[in-house]
Amino acid sequence: MSFKEDVADLAKRAISAQAVAQTEEATKNAIVMPFLRVLGFDVFDPTQIIPEYVADVGLKKGEKIDYAVKIGSQIEYLVEAKSVSVNLREAQYSQLFRYFHTCDANIGILTNGLQIWFFTDLEAPNKMDATPFFKFDLLSYDDNDLKELEKFHKANFSIENIKAAASTLKYLRGAIAFIEKQWADPDEAFVRMVAKDFYEGQLRTPVVESLKPIVKRAFGDLFRQRALKKIDTAFDGGSEETLPEVNETKVETTREELQGFMIVRAIAAEVAPVSRITLRDAQTYCAILFDDNNRKPIARMHFNGKTKFVTVFGADKEGVRHDIEQVEDIFKIAGPLREVIRGYS
């Protein structure tokens, strides 16, 4: 099977194991070892995988890390596994930090079988960073995530390439966080930087304050324009965006419904992976669901009658009707849509 098929198979295994593999040992056997196999390692070859690896660290004697993974004679990965029920944000993994320095490993991996976090030493040599440079979620990933994960396959391993990618991802994450912050509430320095290119007068504080909502709106308008351009490219047969897969039904999914679905995906991109936003058509409406689960409704598009409207569902699963004149008006209800999506993610 291809790497993509291997990961998809592992994801199915992880979903099945969620209900039963509640201990750390069960998680390691059910998901973590198969994950290492997907990365091209023979989990039964002690020259590649060393389980319960022991390396004394200072006054700490006899501590064990779950797996040391070797490529050739060098330990490249250290893997610390937690139970599938553990939230990695709350997990303690001090052993991974200590062992990383002692073993001269290049990559630290923390996983609960569902989420896999990758660490390295971008901040200081031989000292594992406190923040992972890459997170892979078996329950929610896209093709870009797969490309990053494939870099850790034994056959592709290059620590130089991985660290270069890690550095890029780190700065990309920082840039996205900055842009999101300025989009939501542009600060004075940012408004001044933008305004100096179009405002001819002196940028005194009252002027800057009056320009803040304009800059904020400019962000929103630019986002909508780019999203609509991608949608138009998709319908014109361009390569910039591909049409989503739709569940097979006896009803016809119209161009407007597909356009509306892609607009909702564009809105959702701020708070959740777009792969989790799915479409399911019916006779009288077109449903947009989270994780293709009809118990997690996001919205229903009613475009077949004389008037168009979108029903957005809240936490209580009660729908609120929003009348629209054209499909692009879905952008006007971005707030309620993000709210329901954020509640599911």
LINRA-V151302 format. One record per backbone hydrogen bond with DSSP energy under -1.0 kcal/mol. CO is the residue of the C=O (numbers start at 0). NH is the residue of the N-H. E is the energy in kcal/mol with one decimal. If there is no record, write none. Layout:
((CO	NH	E) (CO	NH	E))
//
This chain:
((1	5	-2.5) (2	6	-2.4) (3	7	-2.1) (4	8	-2.3) (5	9	-2.2) (6	10	-2.5) (7	11	-1.8) (8	12	-2.0) (9	13	-2.5) (10	14	-2.3) (11	15	-2.1) (12	16	-2.2) (13	17	-1.2) (16	20	-3.3) (19	21	-1.8) (22	26	-2.2) (23	27	-2.4) (24	28	-2.3) (25	29	-2.6) (26	30	-2.5) (26	31	-1.8) (27	32	-2.8) (30	34	-2.1) (31	35	-2.2) (32	36	-1.9) (33	37	-2.0) (34	38	-1.5) (35	40	-2.0) (36	39	-1.8) (38	153	-3.4) (41	44	-1.9) (44	47	-2.3) (44	48	-2.7) (47	69	-3.2) (49	67	-2.1) (52	64	-2.7) (56	59	-2.6) (59	56	-2.3) (64	52	-1.6) (65	51	-2.4) (66	78	-3.0) (67	49	-2.9) (68	75	-2.4) (68	76	-1.8) (70	73	-1.3) (73	70	-2.4) (75	105	-1.1) (75	106	-2.8) (76	68	-3.1) (77	108	-3.3) (78	66	-1.8) (79	110	-2.0) (82	85	-2.1) (86	89	-1.8) (92	96	-1.2) (93	97	-2.3) (94	98	-3.1) (95	99	-1.8) (96	100	-1.1) (97	101	-1.7) (98	102	-2.8) (99	104	-1.1) (106	77	-2.1) (107	118	-3.1) (108	79	-3.0) (109	116	-3.2) (110	81	-2.7) (113	137	-3.0) (114	111	-1.5) (115	135	-2.9) (116	109	-2.3) (117	132	-2.0) (117	133	-1.2) (118	107	-1.9) (119	128	-3.1) (123	126	-1.8) (133	117	-2.8) (135	115	-3.0) (136	139	-1.4) (141	145	-2.0) (142	146	-2.1) (143	147	-1.9) (144	148	-2.7) (145	149	-2.4) (147	150	-1.0) (148	151	-2.1) (149	152	-1.4) (152	155	-1.4) (152	156	-1.0) (157	161	-2.6) (158	162	-2.5) (159	163	-2.0) (160	164	-2.4) (161	165	-2.7) (162	166	-2.4) (163	167	-1.9) (164	168	-2.8) (165	169	-2.3) (166	170	-2.2) (167	171	-2.6) (168	172	-2.6) (169	173	-1.9) (170	174	-2.5) (171	175	-2.6) (172	176	-2.2) (173	177	-2.1) (174	178	-2.6) (175	179	-2.8) (176	180	-2.0) (177	181	-2.5) (178	182	-2.6) (179	183	-2.2) (180	184	-2.5) (186	190	-2.4) (187	191	-2.5) (188	192	-2.1) (189	193	-2.3) (190	194	-3.1) (191	195	-1.9) (193	196	-1.3) (194	197	-1.8) (194	198	-3.3) (201	203	-1.8) (203	207	-2.5) (204	208	-2.4) (205	209	-1.8) (206	210	-1.5) (207	211	-1.1) (210	214	-2.5) (211	215	-2.5) (212	216	-2.3) (213	217	-2.3) (214	218	-1.8) (215	219	-1.7) (216	220	-3.0) (217	221	-2.5) (218	222	-2.3) (219	223	-2.3) (220	224	-2.5) (221	225	-2.4) (222	226	-2.5) (223	227	-2.6) (224	228	-2.0) (225	229	-2.0) (226	230	-2.1) (227	231	-2.8) (228	232	-2.3) (229	233	-2.1) (230	234	-2.1) (231	235	-1.7) (232	237	-3.1) (233	236	-1.2) (253	257	-2.3) (254	258	-2.5) (255	259	-2.7) (256	260	-2.5) (257	261	-2.3) (258	262	-1.9) (259	263	-2.2) (260	264	-2.2) (261	265	-2.1) (262	266	-2.3) (263	267	-2.7) (264	268	-1.5) (266	269	-1.1) (267	270	-2.2) (267	271	-2.0) (272	275	-1.9) (273	276	-1.7) (275	290	-3.5) (277	288	-2.3) (278	246	-1.0) (279	286	-2.6) (284	281	-1.8) (285	300	-2.9) (286	279	-2.7) (287	297	-2.7) (287	298	-1.7) (288	277	-2.7) (289	292	-1.3) (292	295	-2.5) (295	289	-2.2) (297	312	-2.1) (298	287	-3.1) (299	310	-2.7) (300	285	-2.1) (301	308	-1.6) (307	323	-2.2) (308	301	-2.8) (309	321	-2.0) (310	299	-2.1) (311	319	-2.5) (313	316	-2.0) (317	313	-1.8) (319	311	-2.5) (321	309	-2.7) (325	328	-2.0) (326	329	-2.2) (327	330	-1.8) (328	331	-1.6) (329	332	-1.6) (330	333	-1.4) (332	336	-1.7) (333	337	-2.8) (334	338	-2.1) (335	339	-1.9) (336	340	-2.1) (337	341	-3.0) (338	342	-1.4) (340	344	-1.6))
//
